[in-house]
Protein backbone atom coordinates (compact mmCIF):
# COMPACT_ATOMS: atom_id res chain seq x y z
CA UNK A 1 0.00 0.00 0.00
CA UNK A 2 2.83 2.38 0.85
CA UNK A 3 4.50 1.60 -2.45
CA UNK A 4 1.29 2.45 -4.30
CA UNK A 5 0.97 5.77 -2.48
CA UNK A 6 4.38 6.75 -3.77
CA UNK A 7 2.98 6.84 -7.29
CA UNK A 8 0.72 9.69 -6.17
CA UNK A 9 3.65 11.88 -5.12
CA UNK A 10 4.28 13.39 -8.62
CA UNK A 11 0.57 14.16 -8.94
CA UNK A 12 0.48 15.81 -5.50
CA UNK A 13 3.54 17.90 -6.37
CA UNK A 14 1.91 18.90 -9.65
CA UNK A 15 -1.31 19.94 -7.90
CA UNK A 16 0.59 21.98 -5.31
CA UNK A 17 2.78 23.70 -7.92
CA UNK A 18 0.07 24.23 -10.52
CA UNK A 19 -3.00 24.88 -8.41
CA UNK A 20 -2.42 25.50 -4.72
CA UNK A 21 0.50 27.94 -5.02
CA UNK A 22 -1.08 30.04 -7.84
CA UNK A 23 -4.40 30.24 -5.96
CA UNK A 24 -2.61 31.18 -2.75
CA UNK A 25 -0.73 33.91 -4.63
CA UNK A 26 -3.95 35.30 -6.10
CA UNK A 27 -5.55 35.28 -2.65
CA UNK A 28 -2.53 37.06 -1.17
CA UNK A 29 -2.50 39.84 -3.78
CA UNK A 30 -6.29 40.09 -3.74
CA UNK A 31 -6.38 41.00 -0.05
CA UNK A 32 -3.23 43.15 -0.10
CA UNK A 33 -2.89 46.84 -0.94
CA UNK A 34 -0.01 48.37 -2.88
CA UNK A 35 1.49 49.47 0.43
CA UNK A 36 1.47 45.89 1.69
CA UNK A 37 -1.44 46.20 4.13
CA UNK A 38 -4.57 44.07 4.39
CA UNK A 39 -7.56 45.42 2.43
CA UNK A 40 -10.92 44.51 0.95
CA UNK A 41 -10.69 47.33 -1.61
CA UNK A 42 -9.57 45.00 -4.39
CA UNK A 43 -12.63 42.82 -3.80
CA UNK A 44 -15.17 45.62 -3.49
CA UNK A 45 -13.75 47.22 -6.65
CA UNK A 46 -15.94 44.79 -8.58
CA UNK A 47 -18.93 46.95 -7.58
CA UNK A 48 -17.58 49.96 -9.45
CA UNK A 49 -19.74 50.95 -12.39
CA UNK A 50 -17.27 50.01 -15.13
CA UNK A 51 -16.53 46.64 -13.58
CA UNK A 52 -20.20 45.82 -12.97
CA UNK A 53 -21.04 46.82 -16.53
CA UNK A 54 -18.30 44.53 -17.87
CA UNK A 55 -19.42 41.70 -15.59
CA UNK A 56 -23.04 42.08 -16.66
CA UNK A 57 -22.10 42.02 -20.34
CA UNK A 58 -19.86 39.00 -19.74
CA UNK A 59 -22.68 37.11 -18.02
CA UNK A 60 -25.13 38.01 -20.79
CA UNK A 61 -22.84 37.00 -23.68
CA UNK A 62 -21.73 33.83 -21.89
CA UNK A 63 -25.37 32.88 -21.26
CA UNK A 64 -26.37 33.56 -24.87
CA UNK A 65 -23.41 31.57 -26.17
CA UNK A 66 -24.19 28.67 -23.84
CA UNK A 67 -27.84 28.55 -24.88
CA UNK A 68 -26.94 28.65 -28.59
CA UNK A 69 -24.37 25.89 -28.08
CA UNK A 70 -26.96 23.78 -26.24
CA UNK A 71 -29.60 24.30 -28.95
CA UNK A 72 -27.11 23.31 -31.65
CA UNK A 73 -25.40 20.51 -29.73
CA UNK A 74 -28.39 18.45 -28.58
CA UNK A 75 -29.77 17.68 -32.06
CA UNK A 76 -26.24 16.94 -33.24
CA UNK A 77 -25.72 14.54 -30.34
CA UNK A 78 -28.99 12.77 -31.20
CA UNK A 79 -27.91 12.49 -34.84
CA UNK A 80 -24.63 10.96 -33.71
CA UNK A 81 -26.51 8.54 -31.46
CA UNK A 82 -28.76 7.39 -34.29
CA UNK A 83 -26.03 7.02 -36.92
CA UNK A 84 -24.18 3.82 -37.70
CA UNK A 85 -21.00 3.01 -35.82
CA UNK A 86 -18.59 3.80 -38.65
CA UNK A 87 -20.40 7.03 -39.47
CA UNK A 88 -20.32 8.02 -35.80
CA UNK A 89 -16.53 7.89 -35.80
CA UNK A 90 -16.34 10.07 -38.90
CA UNK A 91 -18.79 12.66 -37.55
CA UNK A 92 -16.98 12.85 -34.20
CA UNK A 93 -13.72 13.32 -36.11
CA UNK A 94 -15.28 16.22 -38.03
CA UNK A 95 -16.47 17.80 -34.77
CA UNK A 96 -13.11 17.62 -33.01
CA UNK A 97 -11.04 18.45 -36.11
CA UNK A 98 -11.17 22.25 -35.54
CA UNK A 99 -9.91 21.69 -32.00
CA UNK A 100 -6.63 20.42 -33.43
CA UNK A 101 -5.98 23.90 -34.78
CA UNK A 102 -4.50 26.58 -32.57
CA UNK A 103 -7.15 28.56 -30.66
CA UNK A 104 -5.77 31.91 -31.86
CA UNK A 105 -5.71 30.80 -35.49
CA UNK A 106 -9.34 29.68 -35.29
CA UNK A 107 -10.34 33.07 -33.91
CA UNK A 108 -8.23 34.93 -36.49
CA UNK A 109 -10.03 33.02 -39.22
CA UNK A 110 -13.27 34.65 -38.10
CA UNK A 111 -11.61 38.05 -38.40
CA UNK A 112 -10.96 37.30 -42.06
CA UNK A 113 -14.57 36.23 -42.53
CA UNK A 114 -16.26 39.06 -40.62
CA UNK A 115 -14.20 42.16 -41.38
CA UNK A 116 -15.61 44.85 -43.68
CA UNK A 117 -13.53 43.70 -46.64
CA UNK A 118 -13.82 40.07 -45.58
CA UNK A 119 -15.25 36.99 -47.23
CA UNK A 120 -18.84 37.32 -45.98
CA UNK A 121 -19.13 40.98 -46.99
CA UNK A 122 -17.60 40.19 -50.39
CA UNK A 123 -20.33 37.60 -50.94
CA UNK A 124 -23.02 40.09 -49.85
CA UNK A 125 -21.68 42.73 -52.27
CA UNK A 126 -21.60 40.17 -55.08
CA UNK A 127 -25.28 39.46 -54.36
CA UNK A 128 -26.09 43.18 -54.55
CA UNK A 129 -26.52 43.58 -50.79
CA UNK A 130 -24.88 46.28 -48.62
CA UNK A 131 -21.84 45.56 -46.50
CA UNK A 132 -22.52 44.77 -42.87
CA UNK A 133 -20.55 45.92 -39.83
CA UNK A 134 -19.98 42.57 -38.16
CA UNK A 135 -16.61 43.08 -36.49
CA UNK A 136 -16.28 44.82 -33.13
CA UNK A 137 -19.82 43.86 -32.10
CA UNK A 138 -21.23 41.65 -29.33
CA UNK A 139 -22.63 39.40 -32.07
CA UNK A 140 -19.14 38.72 -33.40
CA UNK A 141 -17.94 37.79 -29.91
CA UNK A 142 -20.88 35.43 -29.40
CA UNK A 143 -20.19 33.85 -32.79
CA UNK A 144 -16.56 33.31 -31.85
CA UNK A 145 -17.54 31.78 -28.50
CA UNK A 146 -20.06 29.42 -30.09
CA UNK A 147 -17.58 28.30 -32.73
CA UNK A 148 -14.74 27.72 -30.26
CA UNK A 149 -16.74 26.09 -27.47
CA UNK A 150 -19.44 24.13 -29.36
CA UNK A 151 -17.46 20.83 -29.38
CA UNK A 152 -17.27 21.02 -25.58
CA UNK A 153 -21.08 20.95 -25.52
CA UNK A 154 -21.59 18.27 -28.17
CA UNK A 155 -19.24 15.61 -26.81
CA UNK A 156 -20.55 15.40 -23.19
CA UNK A 157 -24.17 15.32 -24.38
CA UNK A 158 -23.38 12.67 -26.99
CA UNK A 159 -21.53 10.61 -24.40
CA UNK A 160 -24.68 10.66 -22.22
CA UNK A 161 -27.38 10.10 -24.85
CA UNK A 162 -25.41 7.26 -26.43
CA UNK A 163 -25.78 5.33 -23.16
CA UNK A 164 -29.59 5.67 -23.01
CA UNK A 165 -31.13 2.20 -23.25
CA UNK A 166 -33.30 1.91 -26.36
CA UNK A 167 -35.68 -0.31 -24.41
CA UNK A 168 -36.71 2.67 -22.28
CA UNK A 169 -37.64 4.66 -25.38
CA UNK A 170 -39.50 1.69 -26.87
CA UNK A 171 -41.35 1.16 -23.59
CA UNK A 172 -42.45 4.79 -23.64
CA UNK A 173 -43.87 4.35 -27.14
CA UNK A 174 -45.58 1.10 -26.10
CA UNK A 175 -47.28 2.96 -23.25
CA UNK A 176 -48.76 5.39 -25.75
CA UNK A 177 -46.38 8.32 -25.32
CA UNK A 178 -45.80 10.55 -28.33
CA UNK A 179 -42.35 11.46 -29.63
CA UNK A 180 -42.50 14.79 -27.83
CA UNK A 181 -43.61 13.17 -24.56
CA UNK A 182 -40.92 10.51 -24.88
CA UNK A 183 -38.29 13.16 -25.45
CA UNK A 184 -39.36 15.38 -22.55
CA UNK A 185 -40.02 12.55 -20.07
CA UNK A 186 -37.35 9.99 -20.98
CA UNK A 187 -34.55 11.28 -23.22
CA UNK A 188 -34.18 14.77 -21.74
CA UNK A 189 -34.08 13.77 -18.03
CA UNK A 190 -31.54 11.03 -18.77
CA UNK A 191 -29.45 13.57 -20.70
CA UNK A 192 -29.15 15.99 -17.76
CA UNK A 193 -25.65 14.83 -16.68
CA UNK A 194 -24.30 15.48 -20.19
CA UNK A 195 -26.11 18.80 -20.43
CA UNK A 196 -24.72 19.91 -17.06
CA UNK A 197 -21.18 18.93 -18.09
CA UNK A 198 -21.55 20.70 -21.43
CA UNK A 199 -23.00 23.87 -19.93
CA UNK A 200 -20.19 23.97 -17.38
CA UNK A 201 -17.52 23.47 -20.04
CA UNK A 202 -18.97 26.26 -22.19
CA UNK A 203 -20.31 28.83 -19.73
CA UNK A 204 -17.20 29.12 -17.54
CA UNK A 205 -14.63 29.73 -20.33
CA UNK A 206 -17.12 32.00 -22.11
CA UNK A 207 -17.56 34.02 -18.92
CA UNK A 208 -13.83 34.47 -18.38
CA UNK A 209 -12.55 34.77 -21.95
CA UNK A 210 -10.60 37.80 -23.10
CA UNK A 211 -8.88 36.56 -26.28
CA UNK A 212 -12.08 36.25 -28.31
CA UNK A 213 -13.37 39.67 -27.21
CA UNK A 214 -9.97 41.23 -27.91
CA UNK A 215 -9.76 39.84 -31.44
CA UNK A 216 -13.40 39.99 -32.55
CA UNK A 217 -14.37 42.98 -30.41
CA UNK A 218 -11.39 45.02 -31.50
CA UNK A 219 -10.73 46.15 -27.93
CA UNK A 220 -13.93 48.22 -28.08
CA UNK A 221 -16.03 45.79 -26.03
CA UNK A 222 -14.63 45.15 -22.57
CA UNK A 223 -15.68 42.00 -20.80
CA UNK A 224 -14.62 41.30 -17.23
CA UNK A 225 -11.90 39.00 -18.55
CA UNK A 226 -10.45 41.87 -20.56
CA UNK A 227 -10.38 44.13 -17.50
CA UNK A 228 -8.62 41.51 -15.39
CA UNK A 229 -6.11 40.81 -18.17
CA UNK A 230 -5.40 44.53 -18.55
CA UNK A 231 -4.81 44.96 -14.82
CA UNK A 232 -2.17 42.23 -14.90
CA UNK A 233 -0.45 43.01 -18.22
CA UNK A 234 -1.03 46.72 -18.97
CA UNK A 235 -1.47 48.40 -15.60
CA UNK A 236 0.77 45.97 -13.69
CA UNK A 237 -1.77 46.11 -10.87
CA UNK A 238 -1.70 42.52 -9.65
CA UNK A 239 -3.57 43.54 -6.51
CA UNK A 240 -6.71 44.75 -8.28
CA UNK A 241 -6.48 42.02 -10.93
CA UNK A 242 -6.26 39.36 -8.21
CA UNK A 243 -9.19 40.88 -6.30
CA UNK A 244 -11.40 40.83 -9.38
CA UNK A 245 -10.25 37.28 -10.13
CA UNK A 246 -11.32 36.15 -6.66
CA UNK A 247 -14.79 37.60 -7.21
CA UNK A 248 -14.99 35.77 -10.55
CA UNK A 249 -14.03 32.55 -8.79
CA UNK A 250 -17.05 33.01 -6.53
CA UNK A 251 -19.31 33.37 -9.59
CA UNK A 252 -17.78 30.26 -11.14
CA UNK A 253 -18.13 28.16 -7.98
CA UNK A 254 -21.73 29.35 -7.52
CA UNK A 255 -22.62 28.43 -11.10
CA UNK A 256 -21.03 24.99 -10.72
CA UNK A 257 -22.97 24.32 -7.49
CA UNK A 258 -26.19 25.39 -9.18
CA UNK A 259 -25.53 23.11 -12.14
CA UNK A 260 -24.71 20.20 -9.84
CA UNK A 261 -28.09 20.68 -8.17
CA UNK A 262 -29.80 20.29 -11.55
CA UNK A 263 -27.64 17.24 -12.22
CA UNK A 264 -28.82 15.55 -9.01
CA UNK A 265 -32.53 16.33 -9.52
CA UNK A 266 -32.71 15.88 -13.28
CA UNK A 267 -33.38 12.14 -13.27
CA UNK A 268 -36.31 12.50 -10.86
CA UNK A 269 -38.52 13.68 -13.73
CA UNK A 270 -38.23 10.32 -15.48
CA UNK A 271 -41.55 8.53 -15.85
N, C-alpha and C positions, 0 to 999 in steps of 0.2 A: 504493500500500500504506500509506504514511504517513497519507494522507487517511482511509483506512478505519479505521486504528487510533484516530483521533481520536474516532470514534463510540463507542468503548469507554470514553472518559474519564468520562462521566456514570455509567456502570455501576460503574466502579472506585471513583469517589468515593462512590457509594451503598453499595458493599460495605464500604469502609473506615469510613464513618460509621455504618452500621447493623449491622455484624457485628464488624469487627476491633476498633474502639474499645470497644464494650460488653464483648466477651470479654476484652480486655486489662484493663478496669476490674474485672471480676469476678475475674480472676486476681490482680490487685494486692491487692484487699481480702481475697481468700481466704487469701493468705499473709502478711497483715499483722495485727498485734495492735492493740488499741485505743491502745496507747502509741506505735504507729508502727514497732515492730520486726518483724523477720521471725519467722514462727512456722508450725508445722504443726498447731497446736491446733485451728484452724478446720476442718481436714481430718479429723483424728482424732476430732473431736466426733461424726462420723457413727456411731461405734462405741458411743456412749452408749446405754443401754438404751431410753430413750424414742425416740430417733432410729432405732435399729435396728428397734424394734417398728413404727414408722410406715412405714419402708422395706419391711419384710416384708409388711405389710398392703397397701401400694401395689402391690408386685409381684404379690401374690396377686389382688387385684381387677382389676388391669390384665390379667393373664393370663386370668382368667375372662371378662372382657369381650371380649378379643380372640378367644378360642375361640368364644364365643357369636356374635359378629359373623361369624366365618368360617363357622360352621355355618349361619347364616341367609343369608349372602351368596352362597355358592357355588350353592345351588339357584336362587336368584333370578337369578344371572348366567346360568345355563343356560337358565332360562325366557326371559330376554331374548334369548339367542342363538337360540333356536328359534322366537321369535315373528316375525311379519311385520314388514317395515320400518316401516310407518306405526305399528304397535302398539308397536314398540321405542321410537320417539320419545316416545310418550305415557307409557310406563312409566318411561323415564328421567326425564322431566319430573316424574312423581309422586315419584320417589326423591329428586331434588334440590330439590323444592319446599320442604321444611322448612328446607333450608340457606339459603333466602332470608330466613328470619326470624332476628331477632337471637338470638344464642346464649343470652343471659340469659333472654329471654322464653320460649324453648323449655324451658329448665330450670325456670322458674317455673311453666309449665303443668303439669309433673309434680308440683309441690307441691300444686296445686289438686286433682289427681287422687288423690294418695296420702295426703294429710293425713287425720286421724281423722274430720273432718266433710266429707271430700272426696267426689268423684263416685263413686269405686270403693266406698268404704265405704257410701255411700248406697244403691248398687245392692245390696250384700250385705245390708244391713238390710231392704230392700224384699223380698228373697228369703227372709227369715227367718233369715239367717246372722249370726253375731256380727261386730262390727267388728274389723278387723285393724290392728295397729300396723305400718304400712309405712314411715312416715317415720323418719328418724334411724336407719336400719339400713344395713348393708353392701349388702343386696339392693337398696335404693333407689338407692344410688350406682352399683351395677352396671347397673341399669336405665337410669339417666340416661346413663351412658357408652355403653351399647349404642345407645340412641336417637340420641344426638348424633353418634356416630362410625360408625354402620353404613354410611352412604353412602360413606365413605372406604374401606370394604372392598369394597362392591359394584362400584363403578365400575372400579377397577384389574383386578379379576378378570374382569368383563365385557369390558373392553378386550382382555384376553388370550385368553379363550375364543372371542370372536367372530372371531379371526384363525386359529383352528384349521381346517385344511383338511378338509373333509368327506370327501375321498377317503381320508385316513388312517383315519378311523373306519370307512368302508365296507370298506377293505382288511382291517381287523381282524375285522370280521364275516365277510368272505369266507374268512378263514383259520380260521374256526371259533371265534373268541373269543366269550364270552358278553358281555352288557351290563356286568356287573360287571368282568370281565377287561379289556374295552375301556376302561372308565372308569379303572381303576387303572393300566393299562399305557400308555394313549395320552392320554386327556383330562387326567388329573391331572398327569402329568409335564410336559406342555406348558403347564399352567396355573400352574406354579411361579413364574414371574416376576410374574404378577399377584397371586398369594397373598403373595409376599414383600413386594411394594409395599403391599398392603392391610394386612398384619400390621404393617409399619413405621408406616404412617399411623394405625393405631389404637392400637397398644401404647404408642408413645412419648407421645402426648398423654394417654392414659389413666394412664400412670405418673406424669406430672408435673402432672396437673390439681389444682386446688384450688377452683375455682368450683363444680363439681358436688358435691363433698363438703361444701362450706360450705352450700349451699342444700338439698341432699337429706339431708345428714347432720346438719344443725342445729348444726354446730360441736362435736358430741359425738364424731365419728369423725375423728381426725387422721391424714391421710396425709402423706407426706413433703413434698408440695407445699404443704400447709397450714402445716407448720412453717417452711418456707423463706419463704413469704409473710408469716407472722407476724413473723419475724425482721427482714424489711425494713420492714414497715408499722407494726407494733405496738411491737416492741421497739427499733426503729431501730438494730439491730445488723447493719449491712451486712457486717461482717467474718465473722461466723458464717454469715449467710445466703449469702454468696458462697462460703465454704468448702464448705457442704453442696451448693450448686449445682454446684461443680466435681466433687464426687463423683458427683452425678447425671449429669453429662456423661459420666463414665467408663462408667457403666452403659448410657447411651444409645448411646455409640460401640461398646461391646462387643456390645450386642444387634444393632446394624446390621451389624457385621462377621460375626456369626454367621448372620444372615439372608442376607447376601450369599453366604456359603459354600453355603447350601442352594440359592440361586438358580443358582450355577454348576454344582452337581452334580445338580440336579433333572432335567435333560433326559437324563442318562445312563441313566435307568431305562426309557427308551422302547424298546419292542420293535422 
